Amino acid sequence: MRPLYPLGVLLAAGLVLAGPGASSSLLLGAPELGVPTGYAAERYASGLKRPTAMAFGPDGRLYIAQETGQIVVVGAGSAKPRVLARGFHEPLGLVWSGTRLFVSSRGRLDSLNLVGKNLQARRTLLKGLPNGRHQQDNVVVGGDGRLYLGSGSTCDVCKEKDSRSATILSVLPNGRDLRIVARGLRNPYGLAIRPGTGRLYVTVNGRDDLGGSEPAEMLVEVEQGRNFGWPSCWPSWARKRLAGSGCAGVTPPAAYLEPRSGAGGIAFARDGTAAYIALWGQYFGKKHGRTVVRLTFDADGGVARQQDFARGFDHPLAVLVTRDDALLVSDWGMGRIYRIARK
C-alpha cells in the first residue's frame, strides 16, 4: 500500500458474510457520499477508531476490528461502540465460524469464543509470522473448513528470507497444518469467497518503486500453487498485461485496478455476479483511490466491467454485504460505517 504509516503499512479487510439489514428509520443520511442513481447512502455507525474489518456474528451483531487493537460491537445508528476485546496489534481481519471469532493481526492468528454477549477464551493459533512493511491481512473460512489469510511482504521489493511472506496461507481452525497456497503477492489484503463457486479472490497492493502510474493494483483468483509474480513480475496498468522479468509461469490478474489506490477489502453480492472493492487511497494525496468500485462478472467467471460505485470517503477499507444485499463500508479515516442500498 502507498501510505507511510502502519495498517499493514496502513490497510485492512472485507468479508462476504450474510447479516441482518438495518431499518432506515434508525440511520442518518450521508450526503457526503456520491452513489449511483437508485441508491441511497446512510451512516450506519460512528464513533469508531480506524475500523479495519467487519463481520456479522452468529448473534446478528456487527463486530468490528479497530487498528488501535480492540474488537468492538455496534448496532444500527450506534455512536458508542462497545469494546469486547483488547490488546491486538493492528488487527486487520475478522471471520466467524459458528461461535468462534478468528482475528488476524501483526504476526498472529487468534480465536475467541462468543459466550452470551461477550468474547472469552482467547487462544493463539499462530504466532511469529513474518511481518515488516506489511503483515497478516484479511482471513476467511474456505469451503473445506480451513482458514485462509493473506501474509504480506516485509519490504517493497526484495528477496524474502521467510517463505511464508508475500503469500496466501492456509491453516486448520486448531492452528495446525499451516500451508502455503499461493506466492508472489506483495500485499494480499482483501480476501473473499465468491458465492456459488467456492473460489477465493484476493486484492493485492503492488510495488512502490515504478513511478506514479505503474504498477496496477490487482484482483487475483487464488488456486493452490499459483505464483503471481512479485517482486520481479508486475501487472502493467498502461498495457493491461504482465510486465517486468521472470513472468514465465506467472498467473495474470482477474482484474487490473487503479495504480496507487491501495486496494483494500472485497465483498461479493449475494448472487456472486458482482464484487465491491474498497480503494483506500493515498495517505498524503487524493488523486488515487478513496472510492469503492464495482466489478461485474460474466457467465464464464471473467470480469466484464469495472466502474466507480461510491465516492466521498476519507479512506474506505472494509466492505461487507448484508443479508438484504445492502453494502456496508467502513471509513478508516472518519471512523464511520456507511450503508449503501437500493431505494
C-alpha positions in Angstrom: 0.0 0.0 0.0 1.1 3.6 -0.5 0.8 5.2 2.9 3.8 5.6 5.1 2.4 4.6 8.5 1.0 1.2 9.9 -2.2 -0.5 8.8 -0.1 -3.2 7.2 1.5 -0.4 6.3 -1.9 1.4 6.7 -4.6 -1.0 5.2 -7.4 -3.8 6.3 -10.2 -6.3 5.3 -13.6 -7.1 3.9 -15.6 -10.2 4.1 -18.6 -11.7 2.4 -20.9 -12.6 5.2 -24.7 -12.5 5.5 -26.0 -10.2 8.1 -29.2 -8.5 9.1 -30.4 -5.4 7.4 -31.0 -2.1 9.2 -34.1 -0.1 9.4 -33.5 3.2 7.7 -35.6 4.9 10.4 -32.6 4.4 12.7 -30.0 5.9 10.3 -28.9 9.4 9.3 -28.4 10.2 5.6 -24.9 10.5 4.2 -25.0 13.4 1.6 -21.2 13.4 1.7 -21.2 10.2 -0.4 -21.9 10.0 -4.1 -23.7 6.8 -5.1 -25.4 5.7 -8.3 -28.9 6.7 -9.2 -31.4 4.5 -7.5 -29.2 4.0 -4.4 -29.2 5.8 -1.0 -26.3 6.1 1.4 -26.7 6.3 5.2 -24.5 6.4 8.3 -24.8 3.0 9.9 -22.5 3.7 12.9 -20.0 6.2 14.1 -17.6 6.9 16.9 -15.1 4.2 15.8 -11.3 4.5 15.8 -9.8 3.5 12.5 -12.1 0.5 11.7 -10.3 -2.2 9.7 -12.5 -5.2 9.4 -16.2 -6.1 9.9 -18.1 -9.4 10.4 -21.7 -10.2 11.5 -21.7 -12.6 14.4 -24.0 -15.6 14.9 -26.0 -13.3 17.2 -26.7 -10.9 14.4 -24.5 -8.1 15.8 -21.9 -6.3 13.8 -18.3 -6.9 15.1 -15.5 -4.5 14.1 -11.8 -4.6 14.5 -10.1 -1.3 15.1 -6.4 -0.7 14.2 -5.9 0.6 17.8 -6.3 -3.0 18.9 -9.9 -3.5 20.1 -12.7 -5.7 18.9 -16.0 -3.8 19.3 -19.7 -4.3 18.5 -22.1 -1.8 17.1 -25.8 -1.6 16.2 -27.6 0.4 13.5 -27.4 4.0 14.5 -24.8 3.4 17.1 -22.4 6.2 18.1 -20.8 4.4 21.1 -19.1 1.1 20.2 -18.9 -1.4 23.0 -15.4 -2.9 23.5 -15.4 -6.7 23.8 -11.7 -7.5 23.5 -8.4 -5.6 23.6 -4.7 -6.0 23.1 -4.4 -7.0 19.4 -1.5 -5.5 17.5 -3.1 -4.0 14.3 -5.9 -6.4 13.8 -6.8 -6.5 10.1 -9.1 -9.5 9.7 -12.2 -11.0 11.3 -14.2 -14.1 10.4 -16.7 -16.2 12.3 -17.1 -20.0 12.3 -20.0 -20.9 14.5 -19.4 -19.2 17.8 -15.7 -18.8 17.3 -14.3 -15.5 16.1 -10.9 -15.6 14.3 -8.7 -12.4 14.4 -5.6 -11.9 12.2 -3.2 -9.3 13.5 0.5 -8.5 13.1 2.4 -11.8 13.2 -0.5 -13.7 14.6 -3.8 -15.5 14.3 -6.1 -15.8 17.4 -9.5 -17.1 18.2 -12.1 -16.1 20.8 -15.4 -17.7 21.8 -18.8 -16.0 22.0 -20.4 -16.7 25.3 -23.6 -14.8 25.8 -22.8 -11.3 24.6 -19.1 -11.5 25.5 -15.9 -12.7 23.8 -13.9 -15.1 26.0 -11.2 -17.8 26.0 -8.7 -16.1 23.7 -6.4 -18.7 22.1 -3.3 -18.2 20.0 -3.4 -20.3 16.9 -0.4 -18.9 15.0 2.4 -16.6 16.2 5.8 -15.4 14.9 4.6 -15.0 11.3 6.9 -12.7 9.2 5.9 -9.1 9.2 7.5 -5.8 8.4 6.4 -3.3 5.8 3.2 -5.4 5.6 1.7 -8.0 7.8 -1.1 -10.5 8.1 -4.2 -9.2 6.4 -7.8 -10.5 6.0 -8.9 -14.0 6.9 -11.7 -16.1 5.6 -13.1 -19.6 6.1 -13.0 -21.8 2.9 -15.5 -24.4 1.9 -13.1 -27.0 3.1 -13.3 -25.6 6.7 -9.7 -24.3 6.6 -8.8 -20.7 7.3 -7.1 -18.7 4.6 -5.2 -15.5 5.3 -3.0 -13.0 3.5 0.6 -12.7 4.6 2.2 -9.6 3.2 5.8 -9.0 2.2 8.2 -7.5 4.7 9.6 -5.0 2.2 8.6 -3.2 -1.1 10.9 -5.1 -3.4 13.3 -7.8 -2.1 14.1 -11.5 -1.8 12.2 -12.7 1.3 14.1 -14.9 3.8 10.8 -16.4 5.1 8.8 -18.5 2.6 5.6 -17.5 4.3 6.0 -13.9 3.3 4.1 -12.5 0.3 1.7 -15.5 0.2 -1.7 -16.8 0.9 -1.6 -19.2 3.9 -4.0 -21.9 5.0 -4.4 -23.5 8.4 -6.8 -25.7 10.2 -9.1 -23.9 12.8 -7.0 -25.5 15.6 -3.8 -23.8 14.3 -2.2 -27.0 12.8 -1.1 -27.9 9.3 0.0 -24.5 8.1 0.4 -24.5 4.3 1.4 -22.0 1.6 -1.3 -21.8 -1.0 -0.1 -19.1 -3.4 3.0 -17.0 -3.7 4.3 -13.7 -5.3 1.7 -11.4 -3.6 3.3 -8.3 -2.2 0.4 -7.3 0.0 -2.6 -9.6 -0.4 -5.1 -7.5 1.5 -8.8 -8.3 1.0 -10.0 -11.9 0.8 -13.4 -13.2 -0.2 -15.1 -16.4 -1.4 -17.3 -15.9 -4.5 -20.8 -17.3 -3.8 -21.8 -20.2 -5.8 -18.2 -21.1 -6.9 -16.2 -21.6 -3.7 -13.4 -19.7 -5.4 -11.1 -17.4 -3.4 -10.4 -13.9 -4.7 -7.8 -11.5 -3.2 -7.0 -7.9 -3.7 -3.2 -7.1 -4.0 -1.2 -3.9 -3.5 1.7 -3.5 -5.9 5.3 -2.3 -5.5 6.0 1.4 -5.0 9.2 2.0 -7.0 7.9 2.1 -10.6 6.5 5.7 -10.7 3.2 7.3 -10.5 1.2 5.2 -13.0 2.6 1.7 -12.5 2.0 -0.9 -11.5 -1.7 -1.6 -11.3 -3.2 -2.9 -8.1 -4.9 -6.2 -8.9 -7.6 -8.7 -8.1 -6.4 -12.3 -8.4 -8.2 -15.7 -8.2 -6.2 -18.0 -5.9 -5.6 -21.6 -6.6 -3.1 -24.0 -5.0 0.4 -23.5 -6.3 -0.2 -20.3 -8.3 2.5 -17.7 -8.5 1.5 -14.0 -9.0 5.0 -12.7 -9.8 6.2 -10.4 -7.0 8.8 -9.0 -6.9 10.1 -9.2 -10.5 6.9 -9.5 -12.5 4.1 -7.0 -12.1 0.7 -6.0 -13.7 1.1 -3.0 -16.0 -1.8 -0.6 -15.8 -1.0 1.1 -19.1 -0.7 -2.2 -21.1 -3.1 -4.3 -19.1 -0.7 -7.3 -19.1 2.2 -8.6 -17.1 5.5 -6.7 -17.3 9.0 -7.0 -15.9 11.2 -10.1 -15.8 10.5 -13.6 -14.7 6.9 -13.6 -15.8 7.0 -17.2 -17.2 4.5 -19.3 -15.2 3.0 -16.3 -13.5 -0.8 -16.2 -13.3 -2.2 -12.9 -14.7 -4.8 -11.0 -12.6 -8.5 -11.3 -12.8 -8.7 -7.5 -12.9 -6.3 -4.6 -13.1 -7.2 -1.9 -10.5 -6.2 1.8 -10.3 -2.5 2.3 -9.5 -1.6 3.8 -6.1 -5.2 3.3 -5.0 -4.5 0.9 -2.1 -6.8 -1.9 -2.9 -8.5 -3.0 0.4 -11.5 -5.1 1.4 -13.6 -7.0 -1.1 -17.2 -8.3 -0.8 -19.4 -10.2 -3.3 -23.0 -9.5 -4.0 -25.0 -12.5 -2.6 -25.7 -13.9 -6.0 -22.0 -13.7 -6.9 -22.4 -11.6 -10.1 -20.6 -8.6 -8.8 -17.8 -7.7 -6.3 -17.2 -4.5 -4.4 -13.6 -3.4 -3.7 -12.6 -0.5 -1.4 -9.7 1.6 -2.7 -8.2 3.1 0.4 -6.2 5.7 -1.4 -3.1 7.7 -0.8 -2.1 8.9 2.6 -1.0 12.4 1.6 -2.9 12.8 -1.6 -6.4 12.4 -3.1 -5.5 11.7 -6.7 -6.0 7.9 -6.4 -8.5 5.7 -4.6 -10.8 6.8 -1.8 -13.6 5.1 -3.6 -15.5 1.9 -3.8 -15.5 0.2 -7.2 -17.9 -2.4 -8.5 -16.7 -5.3 -10.7 -19.3 -7.2 -12.7 -18.6 -10.9 -13.7 -19.7 -12.5 -16.9 -21.2 -16.0 -17.3 -17.7 -17.5 -17.7 -16.4 -16.0 -14.5 -14.4 -13.3 -16.0 -14.6 -9.6 -15.0 -16.7 -7.9 -17.7 -16.9 -4.4 -16.3 -15.3 -2.2 -13.7 -16.9 1.1 -12.6 -16.9 3.6 -9.7 -19.7 2.8 -7.3 -19.3 5.2 -4.4 -17.2 8.3 -3.7 -16.7 10.8 -0.9 -14.9 8.7 1.6 -11.9 9.7 3.6 -10.3 6.2 3.5 -12.7 3.3 2.8 -11.3 0.0 3.9 -13.6 -2.9 4.8 -16.7 -3.8 2.8 -19.5 -6.3 3.8 -22.7 -7.4 2.1 -25.7 -7.8 4.4 -28.4 -10.4 4.2 -30.7 -7.9 2.3 -27.9 -7.2 -0.2 -27.0 -3.8 1.1 -23.3 -2.8 1.2 -21.6 -1.7 4.4 -18.4 0.3 4.0 -16.0 1.2 6.9 -14.3 4.5 6.6 -11.0 4.2 8.3 -10.4 7.9 8.3 -13.8 9.1 9.5 -14.4 6.3 12.0 -17.8 5.5 10.4 -19.7 2.7 8.9 -21.8 3.6 5.9 -24.7 1.6 4.5 -25.5 1.8 0.7 -28.6 0.2 -0.6 -31.2 0.4 -3.4 -34.0 2.9 -2.7 
